[in-house]
Amino acid sequence: MTHHPSRKGRNAPATRSLAPPIYPATVYCCDSPQQASDLLAGNIDGFVYSRDGHPNSDMLADRCAEMHRAEHAAITGSGMAALALAIVAHLKQGDHVVVSHQLYGRSLVLFTSEIARMGIESTQVDTQDLDAVQKSMKSSTSMLITETISNPMLHVADLSSLSEIVHKHQALLLVDNTLASPALCRPLQLGADLVVESMTKIMNGHSDVILGCLCGTGTSWDRVALAASTWGLFASPMDCWLAMRGMATLDLRMERATATAHLLAEQLVGNRAIAALHYPGLPDRADHKVATRELATGTGNLGFGNMLTIELAGGLKAAEHFIQAVADDIPFCPSLGELTTTLSHPKSTSHRDMSAEELRAVGITDGTIRLSIGIEPVDVISAALRRGL
Ligand SMILES: Cc1ncc(COP(=O)(O)O)c(C=O)c1O
């Protein structure tokens, strides 16, 4: 592609930058109506208007597709935009969707009340319970939505079994893979049709970009590019460029953070201040076998992830004390997947829209603290946890 019209005809430079360039342009110059028409129709490669696509989102999409072994990927302005894109590209009035009751709080709002406004019905179900999933499927069911590792209770979904059930009903399996990332799991290889990542989290990993991606294979993809442009869901070149840089170290960061999280989980077993400890790597977990199988489809067998959730025995008072006591080393930041270890209190942040009954069903209490382990030395985090507990 010509970078500037006035450079046309000059020899290409003898060198190229090692880091990818940033293309902030909103619009590109066309040679003729025929060329513009061919570009817009996708008959020739190139860019016209950045809401339809630009070099930095293409580079990032290629990288995401490669990591997920996907045929296609679309980059969106946030993880929520990627979920919204899956909805507007694949669902219509009269459809029914089955939704894991363990989804991230805002995703639950999207897949229940927001889509109800569009005439789409939903049923919430515990996707750990395959019989319940089977029973919730209807002739109008067109999609099942679950998370690989649920937020914040860290249940690992049996994606292979879920995909069998869903495909028997000619529906699509949409997996939010944010907590696992492609470093740990590639849901498309386990039978999913569509995968969403909030790249805001560990994929970018540096707390400086809000971004999402939707990956998929096969014919279910046809409407995605058109829907992304029409609903205005694309991401800025600068954010895509930053995420390329973050993703270059995803495996390294995940490997380090996962090893630390596993060690901390083992250290916390039996701690009397903790009423319940949630980590998929602990062998007494009901989903440990599934986790061992499913979380090994990523770039290597990196383990069970960097997320660790504890329920403090002392409820809200203990949570408040813990948050103050660890604040110097583990700040209360209601996000996850950062370079440094952070914590969140799901009941007052990510899941605050849920009713008391819904929170009970999921298992979130006043004392639930979700830890996102970073890449610091394990001793620093271990000492902070001891202080808090
Ligand atoms: C599992 C999960 N999915 C999706 C999202 C939404 O991502 P974003 O904040 O990039 O829109 C979040 C945000 O916390 C999340 O935790």
The ligand as an SDF file (V2000), in Angstrom:
LIG
                    3D

 16 16  0  0  0  0  0  0  0  0999 V2000
  -14.9670  -12.3140   31.5620 C   0  0  0  0  0  0  0  0  0  0  0  0
  -15.1610  -10.9340   31.0090 C   0  0  0  0  0  0  0  0  0  0  0  0
  -15.6960  -10.7920   29.7850 N   0  0  0  0  0  0  0  0  0  0  0  0
  -15.8910   -9.5760   29.2440 C   0  0  0  0  0  0  0  0  0  0  0  0
  -15.5500   -8.4220   29.9240 C   0  0  0  0  0  0  0  0  0  0  0  0
  -15.7800   -7.0930   29.2790 C   0  0  0  0  0  0  0  0  0  0  0  0
  -14.5960   -6.6080   28.7680 O   0  0  0  0  0  0  0  0  0  0  0  0
  -14.3060   -5.0560   28.5070 P   0  0  0  0  0  0  0  0  0  0  0  0
  -14.1790   -4.4030   29.8340 O   0  0  0  0  0  0  0  0  0  0  0  0
  -13.0630   -5.0450   27.6900 O   0  0  0  0  0  0  0  0  0  0  0  0
  -15.4900   -4.5290   27.7440 O   0  0  0  0  0  0  0  0  0  0  0  0
  -14.9910   -8.5160   31.2110 C   0  0  0  0  0  0  0  0  0  0  0  0
  -14.6320   -7.3010   31.9500 C   0  0  0  0  0  0  0  0  0  0  0  0
  -14.3110   -7.3380   33.1180 O   0  0  0  0  0  0  0  0  0  0  0  0
  -14.7860   -9.8090   31.7640 C   0  0  0  0  0  0  0  0  0  0  0  0
  -14.2460   -9.9720   32.9830 O   0  0  0  0  0  0  0  0  0  0  0  0
  1  2  1  0
  2  3  1  0
  2 15  2  0
  3  4  2  0
  4  5  1  0
  5  6  1  0
  5 12  2  0
  6  7  1  0
  7  8  1  0
  8  9  2  0
  8 10  1  0
  8 11  1  0
 12 13  1  0
 12 15  1  0
 13 14  2  0
 15 16  1  0
M  END
$$$$
